[in-house]
Amino acid sequence: MSSGEPLTSSGYIVHHLTNLQAGEGFWTLHLDTLLVSGIIGLVAFLGMAKVAKMATSGVPGPLQTFIEILLTFVDQQVKDTYHGRSPLVTPLAITIFVWVFLMNAMDLIPVDFLPTIFGWFGVNYLKVVPTTDPNLTFAMSLTVFAIMIVMGIKVKGVGGFFHEVVAVPFGPKLAPVNILFRVIEDIAKPISLSLRLFGNMYAGEMVFILIALLGVWQLPLALPWALFHILIITLQAFVFMMLTIVYLSMASESHG
């Protein structure tokens, strides 16, 4: 857009789906993803910390009530799903749900609003929805995977963990088959966790971009889609959180 020339429809779509980048090759950094996700995380959890500091045992205000309802809901999901003992799971689940939801919610901002503002300062590309970047969703899923492995070793011990790898589900005599199944299962977890979130949010962003191309007709279409998309962004945050809890629960279970 810096050239001032009008974009074609395909150029408009490509422009909005291009990240602000620095570096080359494998070490390319998506600066917009890092910036937006970092700011959202900082604002969200500093805000929640402030609410916690100002919490009262008397009649709570609307914001404290909402936060308490959210925390109670997530804590109940953890109690119903995770059957081990770890002080990490509930805080992790709350962090994932709130952070992913707020990153998803950036999709509700009109597609040209923030890119236009940043364009005034010479920033030609800006993707404002971090979860439409597979690099971020894969990074989150790999972090969950690493926690899952560490938790499995902590609960079962190094010997118990590797015994499970070679002996489950067909017994030690079929160790190669068990290891193959385990590798496939472990690879599938972070891939499915990341692609599910990325795919749904990328598709939603694409719909908003296509609606923006309709000009004067975009408002009667954008509003219903935005209202429906609120359900999608909430559901995707919930699914990512629940799958994380399930994977950690599976990592903490003993197969004997």
Residue pairs with C-beta under 8 A, 6 or more apart in sequence:
1 7
1 15
1 115
1 119
1 124
2 119
2 122
2 124
7 15
9 213
12 209
12 212
12 213
13 206
13 209
13 210
13 213
15 125
16 111
16 115
16 127
16 205
16 209
17 127
17 132
17 205
17 206
17 209
18 125
18 127
19 30
19 31
19 32
19 33
19 125
19 127
19 133
20 30
20 31
20 32
20 123
20 124
20 125
20 126
20 127
21 28
21 29
21 30
21 31
21 125
22 28
22 29
22 31
23 29
30 127
30 133
30 135
30 136
32 125
32 126
32 127
32 128
32 130
33 127
33 130
33 133
33 135
33 136
36 103
36 106
36 128
36 129
36 130
37 99
37 103
37 130
37 136
40 99
40 102
40 103
40 106
40 130
41 99
44 98
44 99
44 102
45 95
45 98
45 99
48 67
48 98
51 63
51 64
51 67
52 67
54 64
55 64
56 64
60 68
70 94
70 97
70 98
71 94
74 90
74 93
74 94
74 97
74 241
75 90
77 93
77 241
77 242
77 245
78 89
78 90
78 93
78 245
81 242
81 245
81 246
81 249
82 89
82 245
82 248
82 249
82 252
83 249
83 252
83 253
84 151
84 155
84 248
84 249
84 252
84 253
86 151
86 248
86 252
88 147
88 151
89 245
89 248
92 147
92 244
92 248
93 241
93 244
93 245
96 140
96 144
96 237
96 240
96 241
96 244
97 237
97 238
97 240
97 241
98 237
100 131
100 140
100 197
100 236
100 237
100 240
100 241
101 233
101 234
101 237
103 129
103 130
103 131
103 136
104 129
104 131
104 201
104 232
104 233
104 234
104 236
104 237
105 233
106 128
106 129
106 130
107 129
107 132
107 201
107 204
107 205
107 208
107 229
107 233
108 226
108 229
108 230
108 233
109 128
110 212
110 222
111 205
111 208
111 209
111 212
112 212
114 126
114 128
115 123
115 125
115 126
115 128
118 126
119 126
127 133
129 201
129 205
130 136
131 137
131 197
131 198
131 201
131 236
132 198
132 201
132 202
132 205
133 198
134 194
134 195
134 198
137 193
137 194
137 195
137 197
137 198
138 190
138 194
138 198
140 193
140 194
140 197
140 240
141 189
141 190
141 191
141 193
141 194
142 190
142 194
144 190
144 193
144 244
144 247
144 248
145 186
145 189
145 190
145 247
147 248
148 189
148 247
148 248
148 250
148 251
149 251
151 248
151 251
151 252
152 161
152 164
152 251
152 252
153 161
155 251
155 252
155 254
156 164
156 254
160 254
164 254
164 255
165 178
165 179
165 182
166 172
166 175
166 178
166 179
167 175
167 178
167 255
168 178
168 182
168 255
169 178
169 181
169 255
170 177
170 178
171 178
189 247
193 240
193 243
193 244
193 247
196 236
196 239
196 240
196 243
197 236
197 239
197 240
200 232
200 236
201 233
201 236
204 229
204 232
204 233
207 225
208 222
208 225
208 226
208 229
211 218
211 221
211 222
211 225
212 218
212 222
214 221
